[in-house]
Amino acid sequence: MTDSIFFGAVISVVGYLIGIFLRKKISVLNPLLVSIIFVIAVIKIFHIDYETYNSGAKYISYLLTPATVCLAIPLYRQISVLKEHAKEVFIGILAGVLASMG
């Protein structure tokens, strides 16, 4: 099973789906954090090399790069609005950070 080129991607997606399911049950859980913990647990429990996992998971990273750029383009187009409201943006980010820490 670990010889499949999509093994790492499947493990990552399954972990994220578990995270989404748990988020519906326990609202404070972050699906991405749950996914990371799930992947680490699977790798450790089944003694899978990170290179074996990453050989399939690299496809997710490959697809996340253009998605990140696609999110950045509209943000860049609104840079003047962000600069105009820099104080409000900073306060919002600070409130989010403090809330997530709490």
C-alpha positions in Angstrom: 0.0 0.0 0.0 2.8 2.4 0.8 4.2 1.8 -2.7 1.4 3.8 -4.2 2.3 7.3 -5.4 -0.8 8.7 -3.9 -0.4 7.1 -0.4 0.7 10.3 1.3 -2.0 12.3 -0.4 -4.7 9.9 0.7 -3.5 9.9 4.3 -3.4 13.7 4.3 -6.9 14.0 2.8 -8.4 11.4 5.2 -6.8 13.2 8.1 -8.4 16.5 6.9 -11.8 14.8 6.5 -11.5 13.5 10.0 -10.7 17.0 11.1 -13.8 18.4 9.4 -15.9 15.7 11.0 -14.5 16.5 14.5 -14.9 20.2 13.9 -18.7 19.6 13.5 -18.7 17.8 16.9 -16.2 20.0 18.8 -16.2 23.5 17.3 -12.8 24.5 18.7 -10.8 21.8 16.8 -9.0 23.0 13.7 -9.2 20.5 10.8 -5.7 21.3 9.6 -4.2 20.7 13.1 -6.2 17.4 13.4 -4.9 16.4 10.0 -1.3 17.1 11.0 -1.7 15.1 14.2 -3.4 12.2 12.3 -0.6 12.1 9.7 2.1 12.1 12.4 0.2 9.3 14.3 -0.1 7.1 11.1 3.5 7.6 10.2 4.7 6.7 13.7 2.3 3.8 14.4 2.9 2.1 11.1 6.7 2.9 11.0 6.5 4.6 7.6 9.4 6.7 6.4 8.7 10.3 5.9 10.2 10.1 2.4 7.6 7.4 1.6 4.8 9.6 2.9 6.1 12.7 1.2 6.5 11.0 -2.2 2.7 11.1 -2.5 2.0 14.1 -0.3 4.1 16.3 -2.5 1.2 16.5 -5.0 -0.9 18.3 -2.4 1.9 20.8 -1.8 2.3 21.2 -5.6 -1.4 22.1 -5.9 -1.4 24.4 -2.8 1.2 26.8 -4.2 -1.0 28.1 -7.1 -4.0 28.2 -4.8 -2.1 30.4 -2.4 -1.1 32.7 -5.3 -4.7 32.8 -6.4 -5.7 34.0 -3.0 -2.9 36.6 -2.9 -3.9 38.3 -6.2 -7.2 39.8 -5.0 -5.6 40.8 -1.8 -2.9 42.6 -3.7 -5.5 44.4 -5.8 -7.1 45.8 -2.6 -3.8 46.9 -1.1 -4.9 50.5 -1.0 -7.9 49.6 1.0 -5.8 47.6 3.4 -3.4 50.5 3.8 -6.2 52.9 4.4 -7.6 50.7 7.2 -4.3 49.4 8.5 -5.2 50.1 12.1 -8.5 48.1 11.9 -6.7 45.3 10.1 -4.0 45.2 12.8 -6.6 45.2 15.6 -8.5 42.4 13.8 -5.4 40.3 13.4 -4.4 40.9 17.0 -7.9 40.0 18.3 -7.8 36.8 16.2 -4.4 35.8 17.6 -5.4 36.5 21.2 -8.7 34.6 20.8 -6.9 31.6 19.3 -4.4 31.6 22.1 -7.2 31.6 24.6 
